[in-house]
């Protein structure tokens, strides 16, 4: 069976500066170059016989592919570059600092722009600093002024079906070096991930006497988190109580705000019952944070039901 490998580009200069990048052509940092070489070493160790590679027309992805192929001693294989594999266009957010944008518009709104399926950021104004109308790479192309994950998928999928999938169907191993959201769109297609990619979590809180004092579910677009809603509902009555959650509380937040595991600790919750652990990189180990703070954590009550509920999410998180 042919193999497909997906590489997200290494750290770019704007990743380092915590800015929305999108279609802007930020180059790799020294760390990004090292990450690209490391990905090539890992892929070389798999023994896969990569014969074709595809990437976007953005420098950070192109150079990531070059560096990886060099480490793999595969610099000689055919490489196709196409704008359909570009990063999602972040519209009017392009160039903005992510933390400052969250402070200005609210963490929940920025999360919706970043992580919802079909809600794009505000459009990019024509003629501004980040307008790419004069970039020769995009001559003759109707450049978007903003994109959601949905519209990103709508351009990635036809390219996948017409150019990449046939190579795999012919039995060749394929390597794609692209971007977080163009790859996320492709993974959504390959693994049949539902449109709402943030799992809906439930949380209830009982006070120290076992009385229900708080309940919550994940909000639209993934914010607010269920634990936050339940804690707000419970107020001071949460102290000394027990929280029941269907999925492990997160370890950290992409915005830098307090995580759900830390919020449960700060609220004085004495015990947390978790149905199932979360494999997502920014969520897993929330259990360790709570345990290290002296909270009793029990895992596995309702695990089978939770495993069925989140099967699609676990598949995409591990992809």
N, C-alpha and C positions, 0 to 999 in steps of 0.2 A: 504493500500500500504506500503511495507517495506521501511524503511528509511536507507539512506547511509550518514555517516558523515566522513569528511576528516579532519585530523589534521596535520598540518605541525609542525615538532618538535620545541621545544622552543629554545631560543638562545643557541648556542654552544660556546665553548671557541674560536673557529676560526671565528665564526660570530663576536664575540666581537673584535677580532684582525683584522677584515676586510680581512681575507685570503680566497682564493679559497679552498674549503674543498673537495667536491666530495665524493669519496669512502674512504677518510681518516677518521679514527674513533675518531673524536673530541667529547668530552663529553659535557653535559649541564653545563652552568654556574648557579649560584644561581638565576639569573633572568630567565633563561630558565626553571628551575624547577618551579618557581612561575608561569610562563606562562602556563606550562603543567597542573598544578593544577587548574588554572583559566579556562582552556579549559574544564577540567572535570566538574567543577561546572556549566559552561554554558550548557554543554550537559546534565547533570543531570536535569537541569531546563526544558529541552524540553519534558521530560516525555517519551522519546523513550525507547523501550525495547531492548537494545542492547544485542545480544546473542553470537555474534562472533566478533573477532577482528583480524586484520592482520597488520603486520609491516615488516620492513626491518630487516637486520641482523646488522645494525649499532646502536651503543650504544645510541646515542642521540634520535633516534626514539623509540627504545625499552623503554628507561626510560621515555620518554614523555608519551608513552602509559601506562606504569605502574602507573605513578603519576595520570594521568587522570582517569584511571579505579578505583584507590583507592578513589578518590574524588567522583566518581559515585557509590561507593559500588558495583562495578562489577569486582573486581579482580579475581573472580571465573570463568569468562567466558573463553572459549577456545581461545587461541591466537596462530596464525600461523606466524612464522618468515620466510622470504624468501628474497634472494638477488635480486630477480627481482624487488623488491620495493625500492632498494637502490637509493641514489641520483645519478644524472647524473655524469659520470666520467669526471673530468675537465682536464684530460691528463697532459700535461706539465705545465699547470697553477697551479696544485695542490701545496698548501703551499705558493703561492706567495701573496703578499699584493696587493689588488685590485687597490688601488690608484697609487701605484708605477708601476703596470703593465700598467695602462692607460697612465701614463706619458711616459713610455718606448715605447709602441706600438701605442699609440694614442687612444683617447677615442672612436672614431668611430670603430676602429678595435676590441677593447675589447667588445664593445656593440654587434657587429656582432657575436663574439664568444659566448657571453652570451645569446643573445635574438633571433638570427636567428633560423630557423627551422632545416636546414640541413647542417650547416657549423660548424664542430667541432673545438675545440682548437687544437694546436699542440699536437702530441702524447707524452705520458710519456715515458722517456727513461728507458729501462730495467735495473734492478740492482741498481737503485738509492734509495734514502732515502724513497720514497713513493711507491716503488714497493711492491705489496701485494702478490707476488707469494708464499711466505712462510706462509701466514696467513691461519690457519686451517679452517676458515670459508669458504674459497674459494677453498678448495682441490677438484680437479676434474672439476673445472669451468674454462672456457676459459675467463679469465679476460680481459676486454677491456683496451686498452691503451689510449683511448679518446672516447667521445660520444657527439653527437649532440642531440637536443630534438627528432629528428626523430628516431635515433637509440635507444634512451631511450624508446620511445613509442613502438618500435619493440620488446623490451623485457618485458615491463610492460603489453602490451595488451594480449598476450597469457596467462599470469598468471591471469589477470583479468577474462578472458573468461573461463579458466579451473577451477579456485579455488574460486573466489569471487562472480562472477555473479550467479553461481548456488545456492549459499547460499541465495542471495537476491530473486532469482526465487522461492525458497522454502518458502518465506514469512518472513524471519528473518531480523531484523535490524542489520546493519553491521557498524563497526567502523574501519577506516584505519588510522594509524599513520605513516606518511612517510616523504617525503622531498619535497622541493619546486619544483624541476623539475620532479620527478616521479609523483607527484600529478598534476603538470601542464600538463604532457603528458596524464594522465587519464582524466582530465577535457576537454582537446582537443578532446578526443574520445567521451566522454559522451555528449558534447554540439556541436559536429560537427564544431569546430572552424577551420577556414581555416589555411593552412600551414603558411602563413605570418601573425603572431600574432600582429605585430605592425600596427596600422591603418594608412592608407595613408591620410595625411592631406594636404589641400590646403590653401595657404595664398597669398593675393595680398595687395599691399600697394599703396595708393593714397597720393600724396603730399597735402599741405595745400590748393592748388587751385583745387584739384580734378583730377589731372593728374596721370595716372598709372606710377609708378616709380619702382616698385619691385614686383616680383612674385616668388613663390616657391612651391614645393611639397616635401613630405617626401622622403628621399633617400632610397636606397635599404638596407634592414636590419633594417630600422627605424632611421637611421642617415645619414646626418644631418636632423634636424627637418625643417619643411616647413617654419616656422617663421625665422629661421636662414638664410635660402637660400634667402628669400624675403628681409630681412634686408640688407644682403650683396649686393644684386642686387640694392637696393635703395640707399645705402650709406647715405650721409648727407641729401639727399632729403626727408628722412623719417621723419625728425624732424617737428613736428606740423601737421603731416598727420594722416591718418586713415588706420588701418589694418583690413582686413576682413579675418576671419579664419573659417574653417569648423568645428573645434573642439577646445574646451577650451585650451589655452596655458598652458603648464605644470607649476606646482608650484615649483617643485624641480627636480633634476637629480640624479640618483643613483650614479653617479661618483663624485658628489659634485660640478660639474661645474655650471655656471650660468644657470638658467632656462629660458625658452622662455618668461614667463611673465616678469621676471626681465630684459631680453634683450630688450623687447619692451619698457619698462619703460626707460631704459638707452639710448635708441635710440631717445627718445623725442617724441614718438608716443602720440598724443593727444586723440585719440579715437580708441577703438577696438570693432569691431562688430563680435560677436561669434554666430555661427549657433546653437550650442548645447553644454551643459556642459558635462564634462568628469567625469564618476564615478570612474575612476582608482585612487587608493590611492595616488600615487605620482603626479597626474595631477590635481585633483580637488582642488579648492581654488586658482588656478592661477588667477581667476577673482578677488578675494579679494586682492591679492597682487597689481594688477594694480589699482583697485579702491582706495586702501589705499595710493597709490602714486599720486593720483590726475588724473588718466586717466579715461575718460568717457568710460564706457563699456555698450554696448547694446547687449542683448541676445535674440535669437529666430528668427532672419531673416534667412530663409531657414531651419528651424528646422525640418520640416517633411521630407524633402529630406535627411538631415543629419541623422535623426533617422533610416531611411531605410538603408542608406549606412553603418552605424556603428552598426546595430542590433547585428551582430555576436560578435563584440568586447565588447559591453555593457553586453551581456550575460556572456561572459567569465570573464569580470572584476568584475562582481557581484557574480560570483560563489564561 
